[in-house]
Structure formats: C-alpha cells, structure tokens
Amino acid sequence: MTAPIRPQPGIMDIQLYKGGANTIPGHARPLKLSSNENPFGPSPKAVAAMAMTLGAMHRYPSTDHAALRAAIADVHGLDADRIICGVGSDEVLNLLAMAYAGSGDEVLYTEHGFSLYRVFALGVGATPVVAPEVERQVDVDALLACVTPATRLVYLTNPGNPTGTMIDVDSIARLADELPQDCLLVIDGAYAEFVEDYDGGAAIVEARENVVMTRTFSKIYGLGGLRVGWGYAPPHVIDVLNRIRGPFNLSNVALAGAEAAVHDRQFVQDCARVNATERARLQGGLRQLGIGCDDSHANFVLARFADETEALAADALLKAHGIIVRIVKGYGFPQALRITVGRTDDVTRVLDVLAQVRGAA
C-alpha cells in the first residue's frame, strides 16, 4: 500500500492567520480600526508612481531592487548593500527562519509577540519557545533565561504589537551582546516610524554580526495592500537570504510605489505628527473612562477592560455604530481590544461609543 502524502512535521500545527475584519452587516462603509492601517492612505506621489508602471506590465521587474534599496539607504542613512527587500517584512522574517532554523532548533520570541513568529518556526520544523513579558513589556532577562544551545533565532517586536510598548536601545544592545554567537537577534520594527528619534535598531545592526532589523511599508506609508518590506543586516546574512529569495518577488508596481513613498518625507512626517496627537487623545480619553492602557509607541492603543465580558460588550457596541476594532484574545489579552489610531473624527467616535459602555457598567 502506498504511504500517504504528508507535510513536513510542524506544519499541521499551524493555525491559519486571520486578519482584521473589513465588513459589518448593515454598514456599507464601516470605520476600520482593526489592522493598524494609515487612515490617510498612501502618499499621492506613491499612487502616481504606481500608475506610471501599468503600461509596462509585460516587463519583468528588477531582481536586485537596486533603485528601492538606494532610496531606503538615502532616506535612512544606511548602506544599500546591507538591505534586502521582500513581500512585506513578513517575507524577510520568514526567510530568516528558512535560512537559519530547522529540525532540532529553537526559535524564541515573547508571549505577546507577532503571531507569525510561531508560524515561521513550525514551517521549518523548529520548536517555538515563548518567553514571558512583565506587565506587557519585553523583559530582556526573561528572554535570555529561555536561551538554550538550540536557540537559533530571537524575534523581538519593538515597538510591540498588540501592546504598543517598547524597550530602549541599550536594552536591545545588551540582549544582542549576551546571545550566543550562533544565534541571530531579529528586531521587527514594523512600527518604528511612529517613534521619534528611533532608528529601529539600525545602529545596533551595523555594530554587530548577529543582528537583523526589519521594516515595512504597510503601516505609516499606507501601502499594506502593496506588500513591501525590507531588512537591514550584516553582509553575510544578506548574501544568504538573497540565495533563497525569489528573484522576482516584488512587482514593478510595488517597487515604484515604495520608492516614491520612502522619498515623500513630508507625507510621513505629517502622518506621524497626526498619529502622535490623536494617540495621546485616545489614551487620555480611555483613561478618563477608567479603561486601562499603556503608553503606546505605535499607531494603535491596547484598551484593557475589566474583563473579557466587558471587552466583548464594547466590541459589539462599536460594531453596532459601524466601527471595527481588533479582538486580541489570541495574543493573550481576552479582556482587551486593540484600536488603531485614526483621524480626529475617528477617535472622537470611538471615545463616544466607549463612554456609553462605561456609562452602562
């Protein structure tokens, strides 16, 4: 009898990823605050650049992404040869697991880290290991206590998602310095642009051989639907990743849109300024209502209610008013909702609805 076809060990342990909801029955145009998207959309310059490529869709895109890498390097003051571009930062994060972890190895991350870290580990047959956080904050000592001779990758989300909290550069550097030489630290900086005077870990990468930084165009650049991200790493890591990266992983549209977006510094600065103002207002409003929240360093706030029952009631009432937020029970917060920071009117709508929840409590 022929043996059944089976996937590699670990793959069937992966739970399918569920993105933020897009629709609410009875609401033709709901306010979506569930996926940390830029409420202003993409830069008009990015839209124009993408439109210019549509007549040349019969041409294959660049395989080396040289123009986009040069643009990223110019804006961030980096070495273009140390940059790799991917289909969202997700692809770069996954390539790292493919290249450096496998059966018998361990992939370490914190308990409230990005849910795909577990997927990346299981997908290559490695063992996911979860380190505890302390009051929704990454604890470097707790991470180091979980390191074993089998640890090959440590994923660190900074700022964190869905917590919005972050650790300082000195703490990240200490973590990197105290990891074994055969272990890579991966700083996932998807929300780095929302933090003033923060390089996402680039200087730490440049000073060491065991640190990688990833970034994305999906958040502040408003290009989540385009799927573009990038990584910054030592040359030996870039060489390895490029050997397994698909040669045409980014389309002409994606490359043109991302290049124009990264050059539109004024748009990014304007979005960051509005986000900081409205984030502070959302946090202040939640606290006035007695709803707990930490100081967020991203474009969302984790609102903590009395218990899961109240969180679900708040979610239901928000939906009744045409507002979609994110239930984060899967991240270990059954009593919380993650709320994307929107425009001024968006924040006002959210707080008005939540005032009704607390008024009925």
C-alpha positions as CSV (number, residue, x, y, z in Angstrom):
1,M,0.0,0.0,0.0
2,T,1.3,3.4,-0.9
3,A,2.2,5.6,2.0
4,P,0.0,8.8,2.4
5,I,1.5,12.1,1.3
6,R,2.3,14.1,4.5
7,P,3.6,17.6,5.0
8,Q,6.7,18.3,7.0
9,P,6.4,18.0,10.8
10,G,5.0,21.1,12.5
11,I,3.1,22.4,9.5
12,M,-0.3,20.9,10.6
13,D,0.2,22.6,14.0
14,I,-0.1,26.0,12.3
15,Q,-3.3,27.8,12.9
16,L,-4.5,29.9,9.9
17,Y,-3.9,33.6,10.3
18,K,-6.9,35.8,10.5
19,G,-6.6,39.4,9.5
20,G,-8.6,42.3,10.9
21,A,-12.3,42.3,9.8
22,N,-13.3,44.5,6.9
23,T,-17.1,44.4,7.0
24,I,-20.1,44.8,9.4
25,P,-23.5,43.6,8.3
26,G,-25.8,46.6,7.8
27,H,-23.0,49.1,7.5
28,A,-22.0,49.9,3.9
29,R,-18.8,51.9,4.9
30,P,-17.7,50.9,8.3
31,L,-14.8,52.6,10.1
32,K,-12.0,50.1,10.1
33,L,-9.6,50.4,13.0
34,S,-8.6,46.8,13.2
35,S,-5.4,46.5,11.1
36,N,-3.3,49.4,12.1
37,E,-3.6,51.0,8.6
38,N,-2.8,54.6,7.8
39,P,-6.1,56.4,7.9
40,F,-4.8,58.8,5.2
41,G,-3.9,56.1,2.8
42,P,-0.7,56.1,0.7
43,S,1.2,59.2,-0.4
44,P,-0.3,60.7,-3.6
45,K,3.2,60.6,-5.0
46,A,3.3,56.8,-4.5
47,V,-0.1,56.5,-6.2
48,A,1.1,58.5,-9.2
49,A,4.4,56.4,-9.4
50,M,2.4,53.2,-9.4
51,A,0.1,54.4,-12.1
52,M,3.0,55.1,-14.4
53,T,4.1,51.5,-14.4
54,L,0.8,50.0,-15.5
55,G,1.5,50.2,-19.2
56,A,4.7,48.1,-18.8
57,M,3.3,45.1,-17.0
58,H,4.7,42.8,-19.7
59,R,8.2,43.5,-18.4
60,Y,9.7,41.6,-15.6
61,P,10.7,43.6,-12.5
62,S,14.2,44.2,-11.3
63,T,15.8,41.2,-9.5
64,D,18.1,43.3,-7.3
65,H,15.7,46.1,-6.2
66,A,18.6,48.4,-6.6
67,A,16.6,51.6,-7.0
68,L,14.4,50.9,-4.0
69,R,17.4,49.9,-1.9
70,A,19.2,53.1,-2.8
71,A,16.1,55.2,-1.9
72,I,15.8,53.5,1.5
73,A,19.5,53.9,2.1
74,D,19.4,57.6,1.2
75,V,16.4,58.4,3.4
76,H,17.6,56.4,6.5
77,G,21.4,56.9,6.1
78,L,22.1,53.2,5.6
79,D,24.3,51.0,3.4
80,A,22.3,49.9,0.4
81,D,24.3,46.7,0.1
82,R,23.1,45.6,3.6
83,I,19.4,46.0,2.5
84,I,17.1,43.2,1.3
85,C,13.5,43.8,0.1
86,G,10.7,41.4,0.5
87,V,6.9,40.8,0.1
88,G,6.2,42.7,3.3
89,S,8.6,42.4,6.2
90,D,6.8,39.0,6.7
91,E,8.8,37.5,3.8
92,V,12.1,38.7,5.2
93,L,11.2,37.3,8.7
94,N,10.3,34.0,7.1
95,L,13.4,33.9,5.0
96,L,15.4,34.2,8.2
97,A,13.7,31.2,9.7
98,M,14.2,29.2,6.4
99,A,17.9,30.1,6.3
100,Y,18.9,29.7,10.0
101,A,16.5,27.3,11.8
102,G,15.3,23.8,11.3
103,S,14.6,20.5,13.0
104,G,16.1,20.4,16.4
105,D,16.5,24.2,16.6
106,E,14.5,26.6,18.7
107,V,13.0,30.0,17.7
108,L,12.4,32.3,20.7
109,Y,10.0,35.3,21.0
110,T,8.0,36.9,23.7
111,E,4.5,35.9,24.8
112,H,2.8,38.9,23.1
113,G,5.0,38.9,20.1
114,F,3.7,38.8,16.4
115,S,1.7,35.6,15.9
116,L,3.5,34.7,12.7
117,Y,6.8,34.0,14.6
118,R,5.3,30.7,15.7
119,V,4.2,30.0,12.1
120,F,7.7,30.7,10.8
121,A,9.3,28.3,13.3
122,L,6.8,25.5,12.8
123,G,7.1,25.9,9.0
124,V,10.8,25.0,9.0
125,G,10.4,22.2,11.6
126,A,11.9,24.2,14.5
127,T,10.4,24.5,18.0
128,P,8.8,27.7,19.0
129,V,9.8,28.9,22.5
130,V,7.9,31.7,24.3
131,A,9.4,34.0,26.9
132,P,7.2,35.8,29.4
133,E,6.7,39.5,29.4
134,V,6.3,41.7,32.5
135,E,3.3,43.9,32.6
136,R,3.1,43.8,28.8
137,Q,6.7,44.8,28.4
138,V,9.5,42.8,26.9
139,D,11.9,41.6,29.7
140,V,15.5,41.1,28.4
141,D,16.4,38.9,31.3
142,A,13.4,36.7,30.8
143,L,14.4,36.3,27.1
144,L,17.9,35.4,28.0
145,A,16.8,32.9,30.5
146,C,15.0,31.0,27.7
147,V,18.0,30.8,25.5
148,T,19.5,27.3,25.1
149,P,22.2,25.8,22.9
150,A,19.4,25.0,20.4
151,T,18.3,28.7,20.1
152,R,19.0,30.0,16.6
153,L,16.7,33.0,16.2
154,V,15.2,35.5,18.6
155,Y,12.4,37.6,17.2
156,L,11.9,40.9,19.1
157,T,8.9,43.2,18.1
158,N,9.9,46.8,19.1
159,P,7.5,48.6,19.5
160,G,5.4,45.6,20.4
161,N,2.1,44.5,18.8
162,P,-0.5,44.5,20.2
163,T,0.9,46.1,23.4
164,G,2.5,49.2,21.8
165,T,5.2,49.2,24.5
166,M,8.9,49.2,23.6
167,I,12.3,48.7,25.2
168,D,15.2,51.1,24.8
169,V,18.2,50.8,22.5
170,D,20.6,50.0,25.4
171,S,18.4,47.0,26.4
172,I,18.3,45.7,22.8
173,A,22.1,46.0,22.6
174,R,22.5,44.1,25.8
175,L,20.3,41.4,24.5
176,A,22.3,41.1,21.3
177,D,25.6,41.0,23.2
178,E,24.5,38.3,25.6
179,L,23.1,35.9,23.0
180,P,25.3,33.0,21.8
181,Q,27.4,33.7,18.7
182,D,25.4,31.3,16.6
183,C,22.1,33.0,17.4
184,L,20.5,35.8,15.4
185,L,18.6,38.6,17.0
186,V,15.8,39.9,14.7
187,I,14.4,43.3,15.5
188,D,10.9,43.6,14.0
189,G,10.5,47.4,13.5
190,A,7.1,47.5,11.7
191,Y,6.1,50.5,13.9
192,A,9.5,52.2,14.2
193,E,8.5,55.2,12.2
194,F,5.9,56.2,14.8
195,V,8.7,56.6,17.4
196,E,10.5,59.9,17.4
197,D,14.3,59.7,17.1
198,Y,14.4,55.9,16.8
199,D,16.4,54.2,14.1
200,G,14.6,50.9,14.5
201,G,17.9,49.2,15.6
202,A,20.0,50.1,12.5
203,A,23.0,51.3,14.6
204,I,22.9,48.0,16.5
205,V,22.9,46.1,13.3
206,E,25.9,48.0,11.9
207,A,27.9,47.3,15.1
208,R,27.3,43.6,15.2
209,E,27.3,40.4,13.2
210,N,24.3,38.8,14.8
211,V,21.5,41.4,14.5
212,V,19.0,41.9,11.7
213,M,16.4,44.7,11.5
214,T,13.1,44.5,9.5
215,R,10.8,47.3,8.5
216,T,7.6,47.6,6.4
217,F,5.8,49.9,4.0
218,S,2.4,48.6,5.3
219,K,2.0,51.0,8.3
220,I,2.9,54.6,8.2
221,Y,3.4,54.5,4.4
222,G,-0.1,53.3,3.9
223,L,0.9,50.5,1.4
224,G,-0.4,47.4,3.2
225,G,-2.1,46.2,0.1
226,L,1.1,46.5,-1.9
227,R,3.1,44.1,0.3
228,V,6.6,45.6,0.5
229,G,9.1,45.3,3.4
230,W,12.8,45.3,3.9
231,G,15.5,44.1,6.1
232,Y,18.9,45.5,7.2
233,A,21.6,43.0,8.1
234,P,25.3,42.2,8.1
235,P,26.6,41.3,4.6
236,H,26.9,37.6,5.4
237,V,23.2,37.4,6.2
238,I,22.2,39.4,3.1
239,D,24.2,37.0,1.0
240,V,22.4,34.0,2.5
241,L,18.9,35.5,2.2
242,N,19.4,36.5,-1.4
243,R,20.2,32.9,-2.3
244,I,16.7,31.7,-1.3
245,R,14.7,34.8,-2.1
246,G,12.6,34.6,-5.2
247,P,14.2,36.7,-7.9
248,F,11.0,38.5,-8.9
249,N,9.4,38.7,-5.5
250,L,8.4,42.4,-5.9
251,S,6.4,43.7,-8.9
252,N,7.1,46.8,-10.9
253,V,4.1,48.4,-9.3
254,A,5.4,47.6,-5.8
255,L,8.9,48.8,-6.4
256,A,7.8,52.1,-7.9
257,G,5.2,52.8,-5.2
258,A,7.6,52.0,-2.4
259,E,10.4,54.1,-3.9
260,A,8.1,57.1,-4.2
261,A,6.7,56.6,-0.8
262,V,10.0,56.5,1.0
263,H,11.1,59.7,-0.7
264,D,7.9,61.5,0.3
265,R,9.3,62.5,3.7
266,Q,6.8,65.3,4.3
267,F,3.9,62.9,4.0
268,V,5.5,60.6,6.5
269,Q,6.2,63.4,8.9
270,D,2.7,64.7,8.7
271,C,1.2,61.2,9.3
272,A,3.5,60.7,12.3
273,R,2.5,64.1,13.8
274,V,-1.2,63.5,13.5
275,N,-0.8,59.9,14.9
276,A,1.1,61.2,17.9
277,T,-1.6,63.8,18.6
278,E,-4.6,61.5,18.2
279,R,-2.8,58.6,20.0
280,A,-2.4,60.9,23.1
281,R,-6.0,61.9,22.9
282,L,-7.2,58.3,22.6
283,Q,-5.1,57.3,25.5
284,G,-6.2,60.2,27.6
285,G,-9.9,59.6,26.8
286,L,-9.6,55.9,27.6
287,R,-8.1,56.7,31.0
288,Q,-10.7,59.2,31.8
289,L,-13.3,56.5,31.2
290,G,-11.4,54.2,33.6
291,I,-10.2,51.9,30.7
292,G,-6.6,50.9,31.2
293,C,-3.9,51.4,28.5
294,D,-0.2,51.7,28.4
295,D,1.7,54.5,26.7
296,S,1.8,53.3,23.1
297,H,4.7,54.0,20.7
298,A,2.8,52.8,17.6
299,N,-0.3,53.7,15.7
300,F,-2.7,51.8,17.9
301,V,-3.7,51.6,21.6
302,L,-4.4,48.4,23.6
303,A,-7.5,49.2,25.6
304,R,-7.9,47.0,28.7
305,F,-11.3,46.5,30.1
306,A,-12.4,45.0,33.4
307,D,-12.8,41.5,31.9
308,E,-13.5,39.6,28.7
309,T,-17.2,40.1,29.1
310,E,-16.9,43.9,29.1
311,A,-14.4,43.8,26.2
312,L,-16.8,41.8,24.1
313,A,-19.7,44.2,25.0
314,A,-17.5,47.1,23.9
315,D,-16.7,45.4,20.7
316,A,-20.3,44.7,20.0
317,L,-21.4,48.2,20.7
318,L,-18.6,49.6,18.5
319,K,-19.7,47.3,15.7
320,A,-23.3,48.5,16.2
321,H,-22.0,52.0,15.5
322,G,-20.1,50.9,12.4
323,I,-16.6,50.7,14.0
324,I,-14.3,47.7,13.6
325,V,-11.5,47.2,16.2
326,R,-9.4,44.1,16.9
327,I,-10.2,41.4,19.5
328,V,-6.8,40.2,20.7
329,K,-7.7,37.2,22.8
330,G,-5.3,35.2,20.6
331,Y,-2.4,37.4,21.8
332,G,-3.2,36.6,25.4
333,F,-5.5,39.6,26.1
334,P,-9.1,38.4,26.3
335,Q,-10.0,41.5,28.3
336,A,-8.6,43.9,25.7
337,L,-9.3,45.5,22.3
338,R,-6.6,46.9,20.0
339,I,-7.8,50.2,18.5
340,T,-6.0,51.7,15.5
341,V,-5.4,55.4,15.9
342,G,-7.5,57.1,13.2
343,R,-8.2,60.7,12.2
344,T,-9.6,63.2,14.7
345,D,-13.2,62.4,14.0
346,D,-12.5,58.7,14.2
347,V,-11.0,59.0,17.7
348,T,-14.0,61.0,18.8
349,R,-16.4,58.4,17.5
350,V,-14.6,55.6,19.4
351,L,-14.5,57.5,22.7
352,D,-18.1,58.5,22.4
353,V,-19.2,54.8,22.0
354,L,-16.9,53.6,24.8
355,A,-18.4,56.3,27.1
356,Q,-21.7,54.5,26.6
357,V,-20.1,51.2,27.6
358,R,-18.7,52.6,30.8
359,G,-21.9,54.5,31.4
360,A,-23.8,51.3,31.4
361,A,-21.3,49.5,33.6
